[in-house]
Amino acid sequence: EARLSLLDCLLLSALASRFEALQQKPAQAHDKEGSLCPFTSASVSFEDNFRDNAGTLSLVIAAAQPEDWQAAVTLGIREVYRMSLHGLSSGELDHTIQSFLRESAIDAEQVDTCHSATLCEGLVEATAQGETFMDTVQEHSLYSALLDPSPHSPHPPVTLEEVNIRAREVLQFVIDAVRPLKRAPLRQAAKAPKPRHLDEVINAVR
């Protein structure tokens, strides 16, 4: 469970970096008309959701101006779609691991500033799911041990193949929502055209 949680955290961190890179790209990189990135922020979450009696709740969230919401959602889904098909590169994984460990260390240093309500919520969810509750210091210690590249580490190293397999598992909901990919082998899926507008995604779901 701890290893799967780590893989999920790495994927979320990689997607966050991709969304940030999209926001920083020149306007002409997004479309021929040279419009700016349509969303002001974007994120993905996938987690066990015991409150709604759902095994896993997966969300793609994009914040944008009212007139840009369709383009924002489409671009966000398209980036998740790309990761679900092609995964991460070796260099991207290395960068993601370094960034994740830095952020984890900062969270561990700020453990005394965490609100009681946040701790209680985490405790309730961990108890409901039969998991072990840990604060940010314990999490950082565990994740650092799992990501230790030393040959003397008691844990097997996290591999690129392992991360990309997990990406296909947790992001499958995006593949299923795209019409050209229904009942198609992965090789054909990689060649399928990407949806340009939100209505194409909606029609694919139907």
N, C-alpha and C positions, 0 to 999 in steps of 0.2 A: 504493500500500500504506500509506503514512504517513497519507494522508487517511482511508482506511477505518479504520485503527487509531484515529485521533482520534475519528471518529464513534462507534466502539464504546465508547471511554472515556467520551464524553459520555452515551451511553445508560446505561452502568453507573452513572455518577454520578447521573443523574436517577432511576434506579430505587432507588438507595441512599437518596436524599432522600425518595422516596415511602414506602419501608419505614419510615424513621425517623419520618415524619409519622404513619403508621398506629400506631406504638407510642405516640405522644404524644397521640393522640386520646382523648377521654373514652370510658369504657366503653360508653355507650349508642350511640356512633357505629358500633359493629361489629355489633351485633344487638339484637333487641328485648329479650332477657333481660338486657342490660347487662353482659355478661361482658367481661373485659379482652382486649386484643390477645393472641391465642393464641401468638404466637411471641416469643421473646426477642431474636432477630436473624434477618435474612433477607438473601439475596444472590442474584445471578444472574451466571453466567459463560458466555461463549461464546468459544472460542479453537480454533486449529488444534491437533490432538493427534496428533503424529507417533508417539508411543510406542505408542498403541493402534491405529495404522493407521486412524484416523478423520479424515475431512476436517475436520469441525468438531464439537467436543464442547460441547453446551449443557446447562447445569445450573441448576435452581432449588433453592436450599438454604435450609431454614428450621430454626432451632434452637428447641426447645420442651420443655416438661415432657412426660413419657411420655403422660400422659392427654390432652394437647392436640395431639399430632402431626398428627392428621388435619385439624383445623381450621387449624393453622398452615400446612400444605402447601397446603390449598385457598385460603386467603387470599393466600398468596404467589403462587400460580399465577394467581389472579383479577386481581391487580394487574399482572402481566406481560401477561396477556390484554388488559387495558384499554389498556396502552401499545401493544401490537401492533396493535390496531384503530384507536385514535384518535391515537396519537403524542403529541408534546409540544405545549404551547401556546407562543406566542411569549415570554411572560413567563417560563415555566419554562425555556426554552432559554437565555435571557439569564442567569438566575440560575445555571443549571448551568455555563455557560461561566465565569462569574466564580468560582464555587466551585472548579471544576476547575483553573483557572490558579493560584489561591491554594495549593491542595494540591500542584500540580506544582512551584511555586516552593519550598515547604517541603521537598519530596523532593530538589530540586536542592541546597539548602543543606546537606542531611544526606548528601550523596553519600559523604563520607569514612567514614561510620558503617555503610555497607552491607557485609554479611558477604560474604566471598569465595565461600562456597558459593552464595549467591544470584546473584552475578555469573556464576559458572561455569555455573549452570543456565540463566541467560538467554542466555549465549553459545552453549551447546550447542543450545538450542531454535532460536535465530536461525540458526545454521549449518545445522541439519537442514532448516529451512524455506526456506533460501536468502535470508534477510533480512539487513539491516544491523544489527549489534549497536550499541546506544547506551546510555550510562549516563544517569542521571536528569538531569544537567546538559544533555546533548545533546538529550534528549527534550523538556525544558522549552523550550529554545531553538527547536526545530522546531515544537512545538505553539503557542508564542506567535506565531511567524511566520505559521502557518496561520490563527490566529484573530485576526490583526491587522485591525481594521476600517478602517484607513486606506485612502483611495482610491488611495494611492500604493503599496500593498502589491503585490508581484509575484504573490501568490496570490489566486485568487477567494475571496470570502467564503463562510463556511459558512452555508448557508441552512436555514430551518426545513423546507422541503420535502425537502431533501437528507437531513436527520437523520431525518425521519419515514419516508422511503422505506427508509432503512437499518434502521430499527426493524422495519418489516414483514418485511424480509429475514431478519434474524437471530433474530427472535422468532416466525417462522412455525411453529416446532415446537409452540408453545402453541396456536395456532389449529388446527393439524392434530389436536391431542389433544382438542378439544372437539366433541362429537357434533353439535350443531346447525350447525356450520360446514362439515361435510364436503360438498364439491361445491356450496357455496352462494356466491353472489356476495357481494362485500364489503358492499353495502348491506343485504342480508339478515342478514349476520353481525353487523352493528352492532346489529340489533334482537333478536338471539337472546338468550334468557335466560342469565344467568351461572350456572355450576354452584355449588350450595350445599354439596355434600358431596364428599368425596374419591372415594366410590364412583361418583359420576356421571362424574368425570374418568376413572377407570379404565375404566368401561364405554364411554366415548367412544373411548378408545384401542383397545379391542377392536373 
